């Protein structure tokens, strides 16, 4: 928060929650558990950039976890 200030930090927080909730709803409808995620926002001279990573890893909601390389 010290790098961007409270207003930008709050905007990033709200955007992150909105992205997660939308992804969680999509995943739940397909029987997928969101096991790990992150959001990497950026700013270029003021405007927001879409996260470079958004909900990249999923696995089935039931059964053993998949192992192996992630794509």
Secondary structure, DSSP 8 states (H G I E B T S, - for coil): -TTT-HHHHHHHHHHHHHHHHHHHHHHHHTTEEEEE--B--EEETTEEE--S-BS-EEEESSSS---S---
